[in-house]
């Protein structure tokens, strides 16, 4: 439950509504919205699954794949 009011406001009328990129559902888009075009139902599905590091087998969170492994320093583009 939110314990504070949402003070964000629309800059122009066309910023208010959009469609989810995944399912097409109508969504309200607020300034500073970090859902990247998805509704809340599809947001959880849009984050990739974690994968094991090829070097040390530590789990790399899906959103950090491009950053590499924080345990051993493995980086995806390193030769």
Biopython code that builds the backbone (N, CA, C, O; Angstrom):
import numpy as np
from Bio.PDB.StructureBuilder import StructureBuilder

atoms = [
    (1, "UNK", "N", (0.834, -1.172, 0.000)),
    (1, "UNK", "CA", (0.000, 0.000, 0.000)),
    (1, "UNK", "C", (0.884, 1.243, 0.000)),
    (1, "UNK", "O", (1.852, 1.329, 0.756)),
    (2, "UNK", "N", (0.542, 2.202, -0.855)),
    (2, "UNK", "CA", (1.301, 3.443, -0.919)),
    (2, "UNK", "C", (0.946, 4.332, 0.271)),
    (2, "UNK", "O", (-0.225, 4.469, 0.625)),
    (3, "UNK", "N", (1.938, 4.917, 0.869)),
    (3, "UNK", "CA", (1.691, 5.815, 1.997)),
    (3, "UNK", "C", (1.889, 7.272, 1.607)),
    (3, "UNK", "O", (1.920, 8.148, 2.470)),
    (4, "UNK", "N", (2.022, 7.535, 0.314)),
    (4, "UNK", "CA", (2.197, 8.907, -0.168)),
    (4, "UNK", "C", (1.422, 9.067, -1.463)),
    (4, "UNK", "O", (1.131, 8.091, -2.155)),
    (5, "UNK", "N", (1.094, 10.303, -1.780)),
    (5, "UNK", "CA", (0.372, 10.579, -3.012)),
    (5, "UNK", "C", (1.303, 10.661, -4.202)),
    (5, "UNK", "O", (2.467, 11.034, -4.054)),
    (6, "UNK", "N", (0.809, 10.320, -5.374)),
    (6, "UNK", "CA", (1.578, 10.419, -6.605)),
    (6, "UNK", "C", (1.467, 11.848, -7.115)),
    (6, "UNK", "O", (0.380, 12.293, -7.483)),
    (7, "UNK", "N", (2.578, 12.565, -7.139)),
    (7, "UNK", "CA", (2.552, 13.983, -7.519)),
    (7, "UNK", "C", (2.958, 14.216, -8.966)),
    (7, "UNK", "O", (3.067, 15.365, -9.395)),
    (8, "UNK", "N", (3.188, 13.133, -9.738)),
    (8, "UNK", "CA", (3.563, 13.321, -11.136)),
    (8, "UNK", "C", (2.373, 13.842, -11.928)),
    (8, "UNK", "O", (1.222, 13.571, -11.585)),
    (9, "UNK", "N", (2.656, 14.590, -12.988)),
    (9, "UNK", "CA", (1.568, 15.114, -13.824)),
    (9, "UNK", "C", (1.954, 14.981, -15.290)),
    (9, "UNK", "O", (3.126, 14.801, -15.620)),
    (10, "UNK", "N", (0.962, 15.070, -16.160)),
    (10, "UNK", "CA", (1.191, 14.935, -17.589)),
    (10, "UNK", "C", (1.668, 16.256, -18.172)),
    (10, "UNK", "O", (1.189, 17.321, -17.782)),
    (11, "UNK", "N", (2.622, 16.187, -19.116)),
    (11, "UNK", "CA", (3.088, 17.386, -19.800)),
    (11, "UNK", "C", (2.161, 17.765, -20.943)),
    (11, "UNK", "O", (1.827, 18.936, -21.120)),
    (12, "UNK", "N", (1.750, 16.780, -21.710)),
    (12, "UNK", "CA", (0.822, 16.992, -22.817)),
    (12, "UNK", "C", (-0.213, 15.884, -22.800)),
    (12, "UNK", "O", (-0.005, 14.841, -22.180)),
    (13, "UNK", "N", (-1.322, 16.108, -23.479)),
    (13, "UNK", "CA", (-2.404, 15.135, -23.488)),
    (13, "UNK", "C", (-2.068, 13.818, -24.141)),
    (13, "UNK", "O", (-2.658, 12.797, -23.789)),
    (14, "UNK", "N", (-1.127, 13.804, -25.095)),
    (14, "UNK", "CA", (-0.817, 12.556, -25.791)),
    (14, "UNK", "C", (0.106, 11.640, -24.997)),
    (14, "UNK", "O", (0.374, 10.522, -25.437)),
    (15, "UNK", "N", (0.599, 12.076, -23.843)),
    (15, "UNK", "CA", (1.460, 11.239, -23.018)),
    (15, "UNK", "C", (0.672, 10.276, -22.137)),
    (15, "UNK", "O", (1.266, 9.402, -21.506)),
    (16, "UNK", "N", (-0.604, 10.411, -22.081)),
    (16, "UNK", "CA", (-1.393, 9.691, -21.090)),
    (16, "UNK", "C", (-1.620, 8.211, -21.391)),
    (16, "UNK", "O", (-1.559, 7.389, -20.477)),
    (17, "UNK", "N", (-1.876, 7.859, -22.625)),
    (17, "UNK", "CA", (-2.254, 6.488, -22.927)),
    (17, "UNK", "C", (-1.340, 5.876, -23.976)),
    (17, "UNK", "O", (-0.855, 6.553, -24.882)),
    (18, "UNK", "N", (-1.122, 4.589, -23.828)),
    (18, "UNK", "CA", (-0.317, 3.838, -24.779)),
    (18, "UNK", "C", (-0.840, 2.403, -24.756)),
    (18, "UNK", "O", (-1.820, 2.100, -24.076)),
    (19, "UNK", "N", (-0.184, 1.536, -25.498)),
    (19, "UNK", "CA", (-0.535, 0.117, -25.502)),
    (19, "UNK", "C", (0.684, -0.690, -25.084)),
    (19, "UNK", "O", (1.818, -0.348, -25.420)),
    (20, "UNK", "N", (0.435, -1.762, -24.349)),
    (20, "UNK", "CA", (1.508, -2.651, -23.928)),
    (20, "UNK", "C", (2.185, -3.236, -25.166)),
    (20, "UNK", "O", (1.516, -3.678, -26.100)),
    (21, "UNK", "N", (3.503, -3.233, -25.163)),
    (21, "UNK", "CA", (4.260, -3.766, -26.300)),
    (21, "UNK", "C", (4.108, -5.271, -26.455)),
    (21, "UNK", "O", (4.347, -5.809, -27.536)),
    (22, "UNK", "N", (3.712, -5.960, -25.380)),
    (22, "UNK", "CA", (3.644, -7.412, -25.410)),
    (22, "UNK", "C", (2.233, -7.938, -25.669)),
    (22, "UNK", "O", (2.051, -8.825, -26.503)),
    (23, "UNK", "N", (1.223, -7.398, -24.957)),
    (23, "UNK", "CA", (-0.135, -7.937, -25.093)),
    (23, "UNK", "C", (-1.116, -6.963, -25.736)),
    (23, "UNK", "O", (-2.226, -7.364, -26.085)),
    (24, "UNK", "N", (-0.740, -5.696, -25.902)),
    (24, "UNK", "CA", (-1.600, -4.719, -26.551)),
    (24, "UNK", "C", (-2.614, -4.048, -25.646)),
    (24, "UNK", "O", (-3.401, -3.224, -26.113)),
    (25, "UNK", "N", (-2.617, -4.379, -24.365)),
    (25, "UNK", "CA", (-3.550, -3.787, -23.416)),
    (25, "UNK", "C", (-3.301, -2.281, -23.305)),
    (25, "UNK", "O", (-2.158, -1.827, -23.368)),
    (26, "UNK", "N", (-4.375, -1.517, -23.142)),
    (26, "UNK", "CA", (-4.261, -0.074, -22.969)),
    (26, "UNK", "C", (-3.646, 0.211, -21.604)),
    (26, "UNK", "O", (-4.124, -0.302, -20.593)),
    (27, "UNK", "N", (-2.596, 1.018, -21.563)),
    (27, "UNK", "CA", (-1.932, 1.374, -20.310)),
    (27, "UNK", "C", (-1.836, 2.885, -20.189)),
    (27, "UNK", "O", (-1.764, 3.600, -21.188)),
    (28, "UNK", "N", (-1.836, 3.356, -18.958)),
    (28, "UNK", "CA", (-1.630, 4.768, -18.677)),
    (28, "UNK", "C", (-0.139, 4.960, -18.446)),
    (28, "UNK", "O", (0.458, 4.268, -17.621)),
    (29, "UNK", "N", (0.455, 5.885, -19.161)),
    (29, "UNK", "CA", (1.887, 6.136, -19.052)),
    (29, "UNK", "C", (2.089, 7.462, -18.324)),
    (29, "UNK", "O", (1.634, 8.511, -18.781)),
    (30, "UNK", "N", (2.771, 7.399, -17.194)),
    (30, "UNK", "CA", (3.070, 8.586, -16.414)),
    (30, "UNK", "C", (4.502, 9.025, -16.668)),
    (30, "UNK", "O", (5.330, 8.208, -17.073)),
    (31, "UNK", "N", (4.813, 10.296, -16.439)),
    (31, "UNK", "CA", (6.208, 10.737, -16.573)),
    (31, "UNK", "C", (7.111, 9.899, -15.655)),
    (31, "UNK", "O", (6.700, 9.503, -14.564)),
    (32, "UNK", "N", (8.310, 9.642, -16.097)),
    (32, "UNK", "CA", (9.293, 8.832, -15.363)),
    (32, "UNK", "C", (8.840, 7.387, -15.193)),
    (32, "UNK", "O", (9.234, 6.727, -14.232)),
    (33, "UNK", "N", (8.021, 6.890, -16.111)),
    (33, "UNK", "CA", (7.552, 5.509, -16.065)),
    (33, "UNK", "C", (8.682, 4.599, -16.521)),
    (33, "UNK", "O", (9.234, 4.796, -17.604)),
    (34, "UNK", "N", (9.033, 3.605, -15.710)),
    (34, "UNK", "CA", (10.163, 2.729, -16.013)),
    (34, "UNK", "C", (9.728, 1.337, -16.447)),
    (34, "UNK", "O", (10.524, 0.398, -16.399)),
    (35, "UNK", "N", (8.475, 1.190, -16.869)),
    (35, "UNK", "CA", (7.998, -0.119, -17.321)),
    (35, "UNK", "C", (8.425, -0.421, -18.743)),
    (35, "UNK", "O", (8.233, -1.544, -19.210)),
    (36, "UNK", "N", (8.992, 0.533, -19.440)),
    (36, "UNK", "CA", (9.496, 0.365, -20.804)),
    (36, "UNK", "C", (8.431, -0.146, -21.759)),
    (36, "UNK", "O", (8.703, -1.001, -22.601)),
    (37, "UNK", "N", (7.202, 0.384, -21.626)),
    (37, "UNK", "CA", (6.150, 0.067, -22.583)),
    (37, "UNK", "C", (5.340, -1.174, -22.306)),
    (37, "UNK", "O", (4.558, -1.591, -23.160)),
    (38, "UNK", "N", (5.496, -1.782, -21.142)),
    (38, "UNK", "CA", (4.723, -2.983, -20.840)),
    (38, "UNK", "C", (3.744, -2.712, -19.708)),
    (38, "UNK", "O", (3.953, -1.814, -18.893)),
    (39, "UNK", "N", (2.668, -3.503, -19.668)),
    (39, "UNK", "CA", (1.735, -3.422, -18.548)),
    (39, "UNK", "C", (2.355, -4.179, -17.371)),
    (39, "UNK", "O", (3.363, -4.867, -17.533)),
    (40, "UNK", "N", (1.758, -4.051, -16.203)),
    (40, "UNK", "CA", (2.327, -4.718, -15.032)),
    (40, "UNK", "C", (2.268, -6.234, -15.141)),
    (40, "UNK", "O", (3.136, -6.922, -14.604)),
    (41, "UNK", "N", (1.258, -6.769, -15.828)),
    (41, "UNK", "CA", (1.169, -8.224, -15.997)),
    (41, "UNK", "C", (2.320, -8.752, -16.845)),
    (41, "UNK", "O", (2.864, -9.816, -16.549)),
    (42, "UNK", "N", (2.696, -8.031, -17.888)),
    (42, "UNK", "CA", (3.762, -8.476, -18.790)),
    (42, "UNK", "C", (5.153, -8.067, -18.306)),
    (42, "UNK", "O", (6.154, -8.600, -18.786)),
    (43, "UNK", "N", (5.227, -7.130, -17.366)),
    (43, "UNK", "CA", (6.518, -6.639, -16.897)),
    (43, "UNK", "C", (7.371, -7.764, -16.331)),
    (43, "UNK", "O", (8.564, -7.843, -16.627)),
    (44, "UNK", "N", (6.784, -8.626, -15.530)),
    (44, "UNK", "CA", (7.537, -9.734, -14.941)),
    (44, "UNK", "C", (8.023, -10.700, -16.017)),
    (44, "UNK", "O", (9.074, -11.320, -15.855)),
    (45, "UNK", "N", (7.279, -10.839, -17.109)),
    (45, "UNK", "CA", (7.667, -11.750, -18.181)),
    (45, "UNK", "C", (8.750, -11.164, -19.079)),
    (45, "UNK", "O", (9.406, -11.901, -19.815)),
    (46, "UNK", "N", (8.945, -9.839, -19.028)),
    (46, "UNK", "CA", (9.896, -9.199, -19.927)),
    (46, "UNK", "C", (11.332, -9.240, -19.412)),
    (46, "UNK", "O", (12.257, -8.915, -20.157)),
    (47, "UNK", "N", (11.537, -9.632, -18.154)),
    (47, "UNK", "CA", (12.888, -9.727, -17.589)),
    (47, "UNK", "C", (13.430, -11.117, -17.890)),
    (47, "UNK", "O", (12.791, -12.110, -17.541)),
    (48, "UNK", "N", (14.595, -11.210, -18.530)),
    (48, "UNK", "CA", (15.150, -12.527, -18.860)),
    (48, "UNK", "C", (15.464, -13.353, -17.610)),
    (48, "UNK", "O", (15.731, -12.806, -16.540)),
    (49, "UNK", "N", (15.428, -14.642, -17.760)),
    (49, "UNK", "CA", (15.752, -15.559, -16.672)),
    (49, "UNK", "C", (17.237, -15.463, -16.316)),
    (49, "UNK", "O", (18.055, -15.160, -17.186)),
    (50, "UNK", "N", (17.599, -15.713, -15.062)),
    (50, "UNK", "CA", (19.021, -15.747, -14.691)),
    (50, "UNK", "C", (19.730, -16.915, -15.384)),
    (50, "UNK", "O", (19.126, -17.948, -15.675)),
    (51, "UNK", "N", (21.020, -16.723, -15.637)),
    (51, "UNK", "CA", (21.822, -17.781, -16.268)),
    (51, "UNK", "C", (23.075, -18.027, -15.429)),
    (51, "UNK", "O", (23.509, -17.135, -14.699)),
    (52, "UNK", "N", (23.661, -19.218, -15.522)),
    (52, "UNK", "CA", (24.908, -19.468, -14.795)),
    (52, "UNK", "C", (26.103, -18.879, -15.561)),
    (52, "UNK", "O", (26.125, -18.881, -16.792)),
    (53, "UNK", "N", (27.079, -18.384, -14.825)),
    (53, "UNK", "CA", (28.310, -17.881, -15.434)),
    (53, "UNK", "C", (29.060, -19.049, -16.065)),
    (53, "UNK", "O", (29.192, -20.097, -15.434)),
    (54, "UNK", "N", (29.557, -18.897, -17.296)),
    (54, "UNK", "CA", (30.279, -20.004, -17.930)),
    (54, "UNK", "C", (31.604, -20.341, -17.253)),
    (54, "UNK", "O", (32.107, -21.453, -17.411)),
    (55, "UNK", "N", (32.175, -19.405, -16.505)),
    (55, "UNK", "CA", (33.458, -19.667, -15.847)),
    (55, "UNK", "C", (33.304, -20.240, -14.441)),
    (55, "UNK", "O", (33.869, -21.290, -14.137)),
    (56, "UNK", "N", (32.537, -19.552, -13.573)),
    (56, "UNK", "CA", (32.461, -19.966, -12.167)),
    (56, "UNK", "C", (31.110, -20.553, -11.777)),
    (56, "UNK", "O", (30.951, -21.005, -10.643)),
    (57, "UNK", "N", (30.124, -20.561, -12.686)),
    (57, "UNK", "CA", (28.789, -21.110, -12.479)),
    (57, "UNK", "C", (27.941, -20.324, -11.483)),
    (57, "UNK", "O", (26.886, -20.808, -11.072)),
    (58, "UNK", "N", (28.371, -19.125, -11.081)),
    (58, "UNK", "CA", (27.539, -18.268, -10.225)),
    (58, "UNK", "C", (26.355, -17.777, -11.046)),
    (58, "UNK", "O", (26.465, -17.626, -12.262)),
    (59, "UNK", "N", (25.241, -17.529, -10.402)),
    (59, "UNK", "CA", (24.045, -17.085, -11.103)),
    (59, "UNK", "C", (24.144, -15.605, -11.473)),
    (59, "UNK", "O", (24.414, -14.761, -10.619)),
    (60, "UNK", "N", (23.922, -15.297, -12.760)),
    (60, "UNK", "CA", (23.909, -13.917, -13.250)),
    (60, "UNK", "C", (22.452, -13.527, -13.474)),
    (60, "UNK", "O", (21.783, -14.142, -14.305)),
    (61, "UNK", "N", (21.935, -12.512, -12.752)),
    (61, "UNK", "CA", (20.543, -12.090, -12.964)),
    (61, "UNK", "C", (20.315, -11.689, -14.416)),
    (61, "UNK", "O", (21.217, -11.161, -15.066)),
    (62, "UNK", "N", (19.107, -11.939, -14.928)),
    (62, "UNK", "CA", (18.795, -11.672, -16.325)),
    (62, "UNK", "C", (19.050, -10.244, -16.745)),
    (62, "UNK", "O", (19.543, -9.999, -17.846)),
    (63, "UNK", "N", (18.715, -9.283, -15.871)),
    (63, "UNK", "CA", (18.912, -7.883, -16.232)),
    (63, "UNK", "C", (20.379, -7.466, -16.212)),
    (63, "UNK", "O", (20.713, -6.384, -16.695)),
    (64, "UNK", "N", (21.270, -8.310, -15.657)),
    (64, "UNK", "CA", (22.700, -7.997, -15.587)),
    (64, "UNK", "C", (23.539, -8.802, -16.561)),
    (64, "UNK", "O", (24.766, -8.781, -16.467)),
    (65, "UNK", "N", (22.915, -9.514, -17.500)),
    (65, "UNK", "CA", (23.671, -10.349, -18.437)),
    (65, "UNK", "C", (24.740, -9.571, -19.195)),
    (65, "UNK", "O", (25.852, -10.063, -19.388)),
    (66, "UNK", "N", (24.408, -8.370, -19.619)),
    (66, "UNK", "CA", (25.361, -7.576, -20.401)),
    (66, "UNK", "C", (26.521, -7.080, -19.543)),
    (66, "UNK", "O", (27.558, -6.692, -20.081)),
    (67, "UNK", "N", (26.367, -7.084, -18.225)),
    (67, "UNK", "CA", (27.419, -6.605, -17.327)),
    (67, "UNK", "C", (28.419, -7.685, -16.966)),
    (67, "UNK", "O", (29.519, -7.384, -16.502)),
    (68, "UNK", "N", (28.050, -8.932, -17.172)),
    (68, "UNK", "CA", (28.948, -10.033, -16.852)),
    (68, "UNK", "C", (28.751, -10.533, -15.432)),
    (68, "UNK", "O", (27.748, -10.226, -14.789)),
    (69, "UNK", "N", (29.705, -11.297, -14.954)),
    (69, "UNK", "CA", (29.629, -11.934, -13.638)),
    (69, "UNK", "C", (30.308, -11.069, -12.588)),
    (69, "UNK", "O", (31.459, -10.663, -12.751)),
    (70, "UNK", "N", (29.585, -10.792, -11.512)),
    (70, "UNK", "CA", (30.167, -9.987, -10.436)),
    (70, "UNK", "C", (31.069, -10.819, -9.529)),
    (70, "UNK", "O", (31.861, -10.261, -8.770)),
    (71, "UNK", "N", (30.960, -12.145, -9.597)),
    (71, "UNK", "CA", (31.771, -13.021, -8.750)),
    (71, "UNK", "C", (33.198, -13.174, -9.280)),
    (71, "UNK", "O", (34.159, -12.969, -8.539)),
    (72, "UNK", "N", (33.342, -13.534, -10.565)),
    (72, "UNK", "CA", (34.675, -13.835, -11.100)),
    (72, "UNK", "C", (35.173, -12.810, -12.118)),
    (72, "UNK", "O", (36.338, -12.848, -12.513)),
    (73, "UNK", "N", (34.297, -11.892, -12.548)),
    (73, "UNK", "CA", (34.716, -10.879, -13.509)),
    (73, "UNK", "C", (34.548, -11.260, -14.965)),
    (73, "UNK", "O", (34.974, -10.513, -15.847)),
    (74, "UNK", "N", (33.932, -12.416, -15.244)),
    (74, "UNK", "CA", (33.699, -12.825, -16.628)),
    (74, "UNK", "C", (32.862, -11.763, -17.334)),
    (74, "UNK", "O", (31.913, -11.226, -16.763)),
    (75, "UNK", "N", (33.222, -11.469, -18.578)),
    (75, "UNK", "CA", (32.492, -10.481, -19.372)),
    (75, "UNK", "C", (32.148, -11.110, -20.715)),
    (75, "UNK", "O", (32.998, -11.771, -21.311)),
    (76, "UNK", "N", (30.904, -10.921, -21.216)),
    (76, "UNK", "CA", (30.466, -11.643, -22.412)),
    (76, "UNK", "C", (31.263, -11.375, -23.681)),
    (76, "UNK", "O", (31.358, -12.262, -24.530)),
    (77, "UNK", "N", (31.829, -10.211, -23.841)),
    (77, "UNK", "CA", (32.538, -9.893, -25.085)),
    (77, "UNK", "C", (34.036, -10.068, -25.004)),
    (77, "UNK", "O", (34.743, -9.820, -25.981)),
    (78, "UNK", "N", (34.523, -10.483, -23.879)),
    (78, "UNK", "CA", (35.951, -10.698, -23.705)),
    (78, "UNK", "C", (36.376, -11.996, -24.391)),
    (78, "UNK", "O", (35.671, -13.001, -24.294)),
    (79, "UNK", "N", (37.489, -11.989, -25.065)),
    (79, "UNK", "CA", (37.930, -13.153, -25.822)),
    (79, "UNK", "C", (38.652, -14.185, -25.099)),
    (79, "UNK", "O", (39.048, -15.190, -25.690)),
]
sb = StructureBuilder()
sb.init_structure("model")
sb.init_model(0)
sb.init_chain("A")
sb.init_seg("    ")
for serial, (resi, resn, name, xyz) in enumerate(atoms, 1):
    if name == "N":
        sb.init_residue(resn, " ", resi, " ")
    sb.init_atom(name, np.array(xyz, "f"), 0.0, 1.0, " ", f" {name:<3s}", serial, name[0])
structure = sb.get_structure()
